[in-house]
């Protein structure tokens, strides 16, 4: 339970960077 809370906290802090990374990966996949 503590682990899931830590993960949620981490994701909430880095969701913006993760979203940008996912978008870059998505574009790289289609424009390869």
N, C-alpha and C positions, 0 to 999 in steps of 0.2 A: 504494500500500500504506500509506504514511504517512497519506494522507487518510482511508482506511477506518478506520485505527486511531484517528485523531482523532475521527471520527464516532462510533465505538463508545464512546470515552471520554466524549464529550459526552452521548450517549444514556444511558450508565450513570449519569452525574451528574444528568441531568434527566428520567430515565424516570418518576419520580413525578409531576412537573408535567405531563409529556406525557400520562400516563395520565389525570390529572384533567381536562386540557383535552379529551381525546378523549371522556371520559364526559360532560362538559358539552355538547360539540358534539352528541353522540348524543342526549342528552335534549332539547336545543333542537330537533333535527330531528323528534323524535316529538311534542313538546308545542307545536309551532308553531301 
